[in-house]
């Protein structure tokens, strides 16, 4: 099954021709599911921090008070740093 034809196109890239900080997440996630960690990291370096952030956020909403808000903010900040660094890694 070819899942790439079901991927959501980037609105920023479609309208303005410029990739956003999240471009590559879907393809990187598919590469991770296929087991290709190296290609997944090269496609979108912030995938692992993004997944960690989403898991922590999910636990925070499901189990109230289990994960502190400070930890979520720290992981979110680290994730944004990885997104910016990954953008520069891919383009410069």
N, C-alpha and C positions, 0 to 999 in steps of 0.2 A: 504494500500500500504506500503510495507516494503522498506523504503528509505535507510536503512543501506547497502543494497547490491550495491547501486549506489555511495557510499562514496569513495573519493579518498584516497588510502592508503598512509601512511607516508613513504616517500622515505628513510629518516634516519633510521626509525625503520625497514623497509624492508631490507635495505642493511647492516646496522651495528648492529641492535638489540637494539638500544638506542633511546628512545623517544626524540623528539625535543621540543622546547618551545611552539610549536603550536599544539602538539598532544592533541586531545580531543576537539578541537574547533567545529568540525562538529557535533559530538554527543551531545555536550553541547548546541549547537544552536538548534538541534532537540528537546532536552528536554525543552528548553525555549519556543519553538513553541507549545509544548504540554502543557505548563503552569506549569511545575515543576521547579520553581525557585531554590529551595534548591538543588535538584539533579544536575541542570545545573551548579550552582556555585561550587559544589563539584567536578564535572567532569572537569571543566576548569574555575578557578577563574578569569581569565583575559578576559572572554567573554564580560562582560559589558563595560570595558574600550576599548576593541578592536572594539566593535560596535560603541561606541562614536567616536573613532578615525576615523573609516571608514565613518561615517556620516559627521563629520566635514571636512574630506578630499573631500568628494563628493560635499559638499556645496562650498568649496574653488574652485574646478574646474568648477562647474556649474555657480556660481555667483562670478565672479572675484572680489577680494578685499573685499568681505563680511566677510570672516573669515581671521584673520591675521595669518601670517606664524609663529609668535611667539607662538600663542595659539596652533597651530597644533603641533609645536615642544614640547611644554610642555605636551600636551596630549599624544604624542608619547612616551616621556620619562616616563611618569606615566604608560603607557601601558606596556612598557618594564619592568619596576619594578614589575608590577603585574604578568607578564609572568614568571619572574625569581622566584618571591615569590611563585607563584602557582606551579611551577615545584618542588621546595623544599617541598611545602605542600603535594604534591602527593607522593613524593618518600622518604621522610625522616620523 
